[in-house]
Amino acid sequence: MRTADTDISVVICSYTFDRWDGLVAAVESAFGQTLPPQEVIVVIDHNPDLLAQARDALRHATVIPNDNPAGISGARNAGLSAAIGEILAYLDDDAVASETWLEDLRAAYTSERVLGVMGLIAPIWESERPGWFPAEFDWVIGCTYLGMPEGGAVRNLFGADSFRRAILAEAGGFSLELGRTSTRALGDEETGACIRMSQLRPDGIFVYTGSGQVDHHVPASRTTWRYFRTRCWGEGISKANLARLVGSRTGLSSERHYTLVTLPGGVGRALSAFVRGDRAGLARATALVSGLAITAAGYLVGWTRLHAQSVAEWMGGDRSGDAN
């Protein structure tokens, strides 16, 4: 439903009743902006009962089904197809935007070169933050991680981000080969979209503002070592798939800086804290090294599988033109 003469469409994707209260809070925060959105679109991902309830309860929003294949990429693309705003802002169904979120994002679109903008995503812990959980790995829980270049250009956005809608559509939206589904704990659909947008607009940039805060709910189930390990492994697999789609030089450019600068700095800070009496400092240093090792192992396994699959497809294809 159109709510204001602004140029921003907000899209919120949801798939489960388990996040109903969070979905309602996310929608309310989208409507409560100092810069009101042109529309708020709720995309329900292959859950007819949830779709019916959302249409009945969220009457100020435009509630639509995801008619694409199930998963976050298909749901995001459904919102992209339905939106009319010049700027398209995505908000998770377990996050609440500050009242200046859209105003702060819109202010960062200072020129046509700016293709997308994201702000600060802060974790709201259901239980206390584990002492061993390093802030450099907050991307594991969908939040801004320590080391992001605040106020400057970044290779890609993630989480509560925004894009120039027309260019995102021209780039093909979000790849269905990336992003999580009910059976696939992968990611990087936003990274792939940003890279393809940059290929269309070589002079374009993406900006992390450090403002425009969104509070992201972190349940206790995401504070375990098992979840940390699973997400790191899945990220490695995702990076291998991303590198296959866009090339390893482009697909891993940001990760090189993260690996060579951000993580060593984090290990140093954690060990210094341990020396000063912070008992959890050693555990954080261990988590930093382990997280990198697990992610790298996932990448190598993913790359090997994809390479083997490509070889098998080539071997099984039509090779009638090959030389004997």
C-alpha positions as CSV (number, residue, x, y, z in Angstrom):
1,M,0.0,0.0,0.0
2,R,1.4,3.4,-1.0
3,T,2.0,5.5,2.2
4,A,4.1,8.5,1.2
5,D,5.5,10.5,-1.8
6,T,9.0,9.2,-1.1
7,D,11.1,7.0,-3.4
8,I,11.8,4.1,-1.1
9,S,10.1,0.7,-1.1
10,V,10.7,-1.5,1.9
11,V,10.7,-5.3,1.4
12,I,10.4,-7.8,4.3
13,C,10.6,-11.5,3.6
14,S,9.2,-14.2,5.9
15,Y,8.6,-17.9,5.8
16,T,7.7,-19.2,9.3
17,F,5.2,-18.7,12.1
18,D,8.1,-18.9,14.5
19,R,9.0,-15.3,13.6
20,W,5.5,-13.9,13.6
21,D,6.1,-11.5,16.4
22,G,9.3,-10.4,14.8
23,L,7.6,-9.9,11.5
24,V,4.9,-7.7,13.1
25,A,7.6,-5.6,14.8
26,A,9.6,-5.3,11.6
27,V,6.6,-4.0,9.7
28,E,5.7,-1.5,12.5
29,S,9.3,-0.2,12.5
30,A,9.2,0.3,8.7
31,F,6.0,2.3,8.9
32,G,7.4,4.3,11.9
33,Q,10.2,6.1,9.9
34,T,11.0,9.8,10.0
35,L,11.2,9.4,6.2
36,P,8.1,7.3,5.5
37,P,8.5,4.6,2.8
38,Q,6.6,4.8,-0.4
39,E,5.4,1.2,0.3
40,V,6.0,-1.7,2.6
41,I,6.0,-5.1,0.9
42,V,5.8,-8.3,2.9
43,V,6.9,-11.4,0.9
44,I,5.7,-14.8,2.3
45,D,7.9,-17.6,1.1
46,H,5.8,-20.7,0.2
47,N,3.7,-20.8,3.4
48,P,0.0,-20.4,2.4
49,D,-1.3,-20.3,6.0
50,L,1.2,-17.6,7.0
51,L,0.3,-15.7,3.8
52,A,-3.4,-15.7,4.8
53,Q,-2.6,-14.5,8.4
54,A,-0.3,-11.8,7.2
55,R,-2.8,-10.5,4.7
56,D,-5.4,-10.4,7.5
57,A,-3.2,-8.8,10.1
58,L,-0.8,-6.5,8.2
59,R,-3.4,-4.5,6.3
60,H,-1.2,-1.4,5.9
61,A,1.4,-3.5,4.0
62,T,1.2,-5.1,0.6
63,V,1.5,-8.8,1.3
64,I,2.4,-11.1,-1.6
65,P,3.5,-14.7,-2.1
66,N,6.9,-15.7,-3.4
67,D,6.1,-17.2,-6.7
68,N,9.7,-18.0,-7.4
69,P,11.6,-21.1,-6.1
70,A,11.6,-21.2,-2.3
71,G,14.4,-19.5,-0.5
72,I,15.6,-16.0,0.4
73,S,16.8,-15.2,-3.1
74,G,13.5,-16.0,-4.7
75,A,11.6,-14.1,-2.0
76,R,13.9,-11.0,-2.4
77,N,13.3,-11.2,-6.2
78,A,9.6,-11.3,-5.7
79,G,9.8,-8.1,-3.7
80,L,12.0,-6.6,-6.4
81,S,9.4,-7.4,-9.1
82,A,6.6,-5.9,-7.1
83,A,8.3,-2.7,-5.8
84,I,7.9,0.7,-7.5
85,G,10.3,2.8,-5.4
86,E,13.6,4.1,-6.9
87,I,15.4,2.7,-3.8
88,L,14.6,-0.8,-2.6
89,A,15.4,-1.4,1.1
90,Y,15.4,-4.9,2.6
91,L,14.6,-5.6,6.3
92,D,14.8,-9.0,8.0
93,D,11.7,-10.4,9.8
94,D,13.8,-10.7,13.0
95,A,15.0,-7.2,12.9
96,V,13.7,-3.8,14.0
97,A,14.8,-0.6,12.2
98,S,15.5,2.6,14.1
99,E,13.2,5.5,13.2
100,T,15.9,7.2,11.2
101,W,16.9,4.1,9.2
102,L,15.5,5.1,5.9
103,E,16.4,8.8,6.3
104,D,20.1,7.8,7.0
105,L,20.2,5.4,4.1
106,R,18.7,7.9,1.7
107,A,21.1,10.6,2.8
108,A,24.0,8.4,1.7
109,Y,22.8,8.3,-1.9
110,T,24.8,11.4,-2.7
111,S,25.3,10.8,-6.4
112,E,24.2,8.4,-9.2
113,R,27.4,6.5,-8.5
114,V,26.0,5.1,-5.3
115,L,24.4,1.9,-6.2
116,G,23.5,0.7,-2.7
117,V,23.8,1.6,1.0
118,M,23.7,-0.3,4.3
119,G,23.8,0.9,7.8
120,L,24.8,-0.5,11.2
121,I,23.2,-3.9,12.1
122,A,23.5,-4.3,15.9
123,P,23.0,-7.6,17.6
124,I,20.3,-7.9,20.3
125,W,21.2,-11.0,22.2
126,E,18.4,-13.1,23.6
127,S,21.0,-14.3,26.2
128,E,24.3,-12.6,27.0
129,R,26.9,-12.4,24.3
130,P,29.3,-15.4,24.7
131,G,32.7,-14.3,25.9
132,W,34.3,-16.5,23.2
133,F,32.3,-15.0,20.3
134,P,34.6,-12.5,18.5
135,A,33.1,-9.3,17.1
136,E,35.1,-9.8,13.9
137,F,32.7,-12.8,13.2
138,D,29.4,-11.0,13.9
139,W,28.6,-11.6,10.2
140,V,27.8,-15.2,11.4
141,I,24.7,-13.8,13.1
142,G,23.8,-11.4,10.3
143,C,25.3,-8.3,12.0
144,T,27.9,-5.7,11.2
145,Y,31.3,-7.1,12.1
146,L,34.3,-5.3,13.6
147,G,36.6,-4.1,10.8
148,M,34.0,-2.9,8.3
149,P,35.2,0.4,6.7
150,E,32.7,2.8,8.2
151,G,31.6,5.7,5.9
152,G,33.5,4.3,2.9
153,A,33.0,2.2,-0.1
154,V,32.6,-1.6,0.3
155,R,32.5,-4.4,-2.2
156,N,29.1,-5.7,-1.1
157,L,26.3,-5.1,1.2
158,F,24.4,-7.6,3.4
159,G,21.5,-7.8,5.8
160,A,19.4,-4.6,6.2
161,D,20.6,-3.1,2.9
162,S,19.3,-1.0,0.1
163,F,19.8,-0.8,-3.7
164,R,18.9,1.3,-6.7
165,R,16.0,-0.8,-7.9
166,A,16.4,-0.4,-11.6
167,I,20.0,-1.4,-11.6
168,L,19.4,-4.3,-9.3
169,A,16.7,-5.5,-11.7
170,E,19.0,-5.0,-14.7
171,A,21.6,-7.1,-13.0
172,G,19.1,-10.0,-12.6
173,G,18.4,-9.6,-9.0
174,F,19.6,-12.3,-6.6
175,S,20.9,-15.6,-7.9
176,L,18.9,-18.6,-7.1
177,E,22.2,-20.6,-6.9
178,L,23.1,-18.5,-3.8
179,G,21.2,-17.8,-0.6
180,R,19.7,-19.9,2.1
181,T,16.7,-22.2,1.7
182,S,15.0,-24.6,4.1
183,T,17.5,-27.3,3.1
184,R,20.6,-25.2,2.3
185,A,22.4,-23.0,4.8
186,L,24.3,-20.9,2.3
187,G,24.5,-17.2,1.7
188,D,26.2,-14.5,-0.5
189,E,23.2,-13.8,-2.6
190,E,23.7,-10.1,-1.9
191,T,27.4,-10.3,-2.6
192,G,26.7,-11.8,-6.0
193,A,24.1,-9.1,-6.8
194,C,26.5,-6.3,-5.8
195,I,29.2,-7.7,-8.0
196,R,26.9,-8.0,-11.0
197,M,25.7,-4.4,-10.4
198,S,29.3,-3.2,-10.3
199,Q,30.0,-5.0,-13.6
200,L,27.1,-3.1,-15.2
201,R,28.2,0.2,-13.6
202,P,32.0,0.0,-13.3
203,D,32.1,3.5,-11.7
204,G,29.5,2.6,-9.1
205,I,30.1,2.1,-5.4
206,F,28.4,0.6,-2.4
207,V,28.5,2.4,0.9
208,Y,28.4,1.3,4.6
209,T,27.3,4.4,6.5
210,G,27.8,3.3,10.1
211,S,24.4,5.0,10.9
212,G,20.9,4.0,10.1
213,Q,20.8,1.4,12.8
214,V,18.8,-1.8,12.7
215,D,18.6,-4.1,15.8
216,H,18.9,-7.7,14.8
217,H,17.5,-10.4,17.2
218,V,20.0,-13.1,18.0
219,P,18.4,-16.2,19.6
220,A,20.3,-18.3,22.1
221,S,20.4,-21.1,19.4
222,R,22.8,-18.9,17.4
223,T,25.3,-18.5,20.3
224,T,26.6,-22.0,20.3
225,W,29.8,-23.3,18.9
226,R,27.9,-25.7,16.7
227,Y,26.0,-22.9,15.0
228,F,29.2,-20.9,14.6
229,R,31.0,-23.8,13.0
230,T,28.0,-24.6,10.7
231,R,27.8,-21.0,9.5
232,C,31.5,-20.7,8.8
233,W,31.4,-24.0,6.9
234,G,28.4,-22.8,4.9
235,E,30.1,-19.5,4.2
236,G,33.0,-21.3,2.7
237,I,30.8,-23.4,0.5
238,S,29.0,-20.2,-0.6
239,K,32.2,-18.4,-1.4
240,A,33.2,-21.3,-3.7
241,N,29.9,-21.1,-5.5
242,L,30.3,-17.3,-5.7
243,A,33.8,-17.6,-7.1
244,R,32.5,-20.0,-9.8
245,L,29.8,-17.6,-10.8
246,V,31.8,-14.3,-10.9
247,G,35.5,-15.4,-10.8
248,S,37.7,-15.9,-7.8
249,R,39.5,-12.6,-8.2
250,T,36.3,-10.6,-7.9
251,G,34.5,-13.0,-5.6
252,L,37.2,-13.1,-3.0
253,S,38.6,-9.5,-3.1
254,S,37.1,-8.4,0.1
255,E,37.8,-11.7,1.9
256,R,41.6,-11.2,1.3
257,H,41.6,-8.0,3.3
258,Y,39.5,-9.6,6.0
259,T,41.9,-12.6,6.2
260,L,45.1,-10.6,6.0
261,V,44.2,-7.5,8.1
262,T,41.0,-7.8,10.1
263,L,41.5,-11.3,11.6
264,P,45.1,-11.0,12.6
265,G,44.2,-7.7,14.3
266,G,41.4,-9.5,16.1
267,V,43.7,-12.3,17.3
268,G,46.2,-9.7,18.6
269,R,43.5,-7.8,20.5
270,A,42.1,-11.0,22.0
271,L,45.5,-12.2,23.2
272,S,46.3,-8.8,24.6
273,A,43.0,-8.9,26.5
274,F,43.9,-12.3,27.8
275,V,47.2,-11.1,29.1
276,R,45.4,-8.2,30.8
277,G,43.2,-10.7,32.7
278,D,40.3,-11.4,30.3
279,R,40.0,-15.1,30.5
280,A,37.7,-15.3,27.5
281,G,40.4,-13.5,25.4
282,L,42.2,-16.8,24.6
283,A,38.9,-18.4,23.6
284,R,38.2,-15.5,21.2
285,A,41.6,-15.9,19.7
286,T,41.0,-19.6,19.2
287,A,37.5,-18.9,17.7
288,L,39.1,-16.4,15.2
289,V,41.7,-18.9,14.0
290,S,39.2,-21.8,14.0
291,G,36.5,-19.8,12.2
292,L,39.0,-18.9,9.4
293,A,40.2,-22.5,9.2
294,I,36.6,-23.9,9.0
295,T,35.6,-21.3,6.4
296,A,38.7,-22.1,4.3
297,A,38.0,-25.8,4.5
298,G,34.4,-25.3,3.4
299,Y,35.7,-23.2,0.4
300,L,38.1,-25.9,-0.6
301,V,35.5,-28.7,-0.3
302,G,33.0,-26.6,-2.2
303,W,35.5,-25.7,-4.9
304,T,36.5,-29.3,-5.3
305,R,32.9,-30.5,-5.6
306,L,32.0,-27.8,-8.1
307,H,35.1,-28.6,-10.2
308,A,34.3,-32.3,-10.1
309,Q,30.7,-31.6,-11.1
310,S,31.9,-29.4,-14.1
311,V,34.3,-32.2,-15.2
312,A,31.6,-34.8,-15.0
313,E,29.2,-32.6,-17.0
314,W,31.8,-32.1,-19.6
315,M,32.7,-35.7,-19.8
316,G,29.0,-36.6,-20.1
317,G,28.2,-33.9,-22.7
318,D,28.4,-34.0,-26.5
319,R,32.1,-34.2,-27.4
320,S,31.5,-35.2,-31.0
321,G,33.7,-32.3,-32.1
322,D,36.7,-33.3,-30.0
323,A,39.8,-34.3,-31.8
324,N,40.7,-38.0,-31.6
